[in-house]
Amino acid sequence: MTPTRSFSNVLAAAACTTLLAAPALAAEPIKIGVPVGLSGANSVVAPSVVQSAQLAVEEINAKGGVLGRQLALEVADDASGAAGAQKAFDSLVFQKKVDVLISMETSAARNAALPIVARGKVPYIYTSFYEGKSCSPFMYVNAWVPEQQVPPIVDYFNKEKGAKKFFLIGSDYAFGRGMLAFTKAYIEKTGGKVVGEEYLPMDGSDWTSIISKLKSAAPDALITSTAGGAPNVTLTKQLRAAGVALPYGNLAVDEGTAKGMGTDAEGIYLSASYVTGIDSAANKSFLDAMQKKFGAELKTPNDLSVPEYEAVYAYKAAAEKASSTDEAKVLKALGEVSVEGPRGKIEMSKQHHAPLTMYLGQVQADGSVKVIKSFLNVDPDAQCPNLKS
Amino acid sequence: MITLALDIVTTAAILFIVSAGLLIVFGVMKIINFAHASFITVGAYAALVASRLGLPPVLAPALAFLAGGLIGAAAERVVVRRLYGRPLDAILATWGLSIVMGQLVTLAFGREVQFVPAPISGTVMILGEGYSGYRLLMVGAAIAIAVLFTGLLNGTRLGLSTRAVIMNETLAQGLGIDSARVRLITFGIGCGLAAIAGALITPLASVDPNMGLSWLIGAFMLVMISGGSLLTLGLSCFVLGGLQVLASTFISPILGGLTIAVLAAVALRLRPEGFARA
């Protein structure tokens, strides 16, 4: 082939492609990046988070999508840790060029991801409860922080169980340490005493010496804050094997994990912004829709997965209010819109965080959670005083 | 005090159960089976299957041994046999095998953490302190495994052939011992033993595709400093396991996790051939 012939062929091919591409551009979907722990410590809960996102996207697309465009999900595995999060976020932000990131992650993963989010200038809705005070102009949080979750448990142990001496156990990373630091301060503020505070690395599974220390410290109550999933399971199993029957407040367990643990989980107290037993029309229709879409494959909706569903709707509301997917406009709108979801009316209006209704519950023998008390619209307090919005 | 002593004894027992299979393979074949972690995982999933089928819990280790032994024998035939005399390549090959097995388990069972109910629960009163009944059972299991395999090695014809192969393989072949068959059976038994370990630790751990990995480094270190003898392995587990528990209790659990690796490195520096009488 002579150079001139091949050049004109290339020109013709390019022209055809552009003509064909033009109409496709108009209907290009809005890409929602979901980096989540499909492997690693969060692998137990990640499937439920993905399912929530899938249902939200399906419902919104059926009603015409957002701003006339369909939503598309891009799920990536962050291996529940910092190294994996870097890879997942890099690929979503710079290769897949997603319009928004909506996901639940471990604090280690989130902290590694924030610089990438800032570099890529992509709005990020963080849907996981966490230890608080993580601030970025690009991130909004619709899940609870310690100021909302810890007081119900500590107050209950204090007043109803007469507990004065507490033992704290956690996983050695931002969430474990942050939650227990707040818990310790709150316990001491309300007149209690912390007689022990022990940590194990996130992937550690041998709690033997910590449990022995717990028994020798003879506390009135135990409060734990491990990474979600496997560490919760190993700690609870080993606690029960060692015969520990103290009032046990778990700051990081969800209904799905509790149900899987069977009788070992019975008696655990948890404080959450979502339980499947919430008696509202929105929750009932949500649960029905999930059951209908996933059937036998359904993973129990829980406090880590339901905020994901509401966050997708929050993005829809923000994009429609801003009439665009431009990141600066969407970020401004996210702090102003409210969503009516299974957890009630959620508005991320307090320094990028949201006031939430919290439920204090206890795991029953059959794995279900019985609500003991509920607290309306608990304020997250000043999480990010330096953020302008 | 009692609790601490029991912690040390039960930790040593669990380490012994996990490492015994690796030692048997190393002693006979002079290679480290890096797929050991995957066989632990296979054993745990075998226990999961046993509990789903409704079998009584005592059968779980037996099912695990069967699964691990058969897969191990197949692996020996297909992968390891070609790598006699090439120990470094064998390490690489078994590591690759472990990756393949891990992915197959993920494909079959999913990535999530699975739950196996504990066969016995609750505590036993020992000298005034309640202690986990299941952990005490592990001590019994470790002793049973040690007795069984010492008996196998010293009291059976297969054991005799195996000891001959351990001492001098070429000479053993010259005397008519089928060393290929000995290696096949040994590898199968070593992997079966790893599977039993996996089945036995499920009530204390979570069952997921990567669960065996955290045990591999510890087992590897213990086998390296033990040389080839089960007795030395038992002693190493007791000493190093004990030091790990002491470090975890009195310093911090995070440093405790490092203890075995650090001490093994020190021990090998002092005596590179291990502590067994050669």
Interface residues (C-beta under 8 A of the other chain):
Chain A: L38 S39 S43 V44 P47 D172 E198 Y199 L200 P201 D203 G204 S205 D206 W207 T208 S209 I210 S212 K213 K215 S216 G229 A230 V233 T234 K237 Q238 R240 A241 A242 G243 G260 M261 G262
Chain B: T3 L4 D7 T10 T11 R111 E112 V113 F115 P117 A118 S121 G122 T123 G130 Y131 S132 G133 Y134 R135 P203 L204 A205 S206 D208 N210 M211 S214 V245 S248 T249 S252 P253 I254 G256 G257
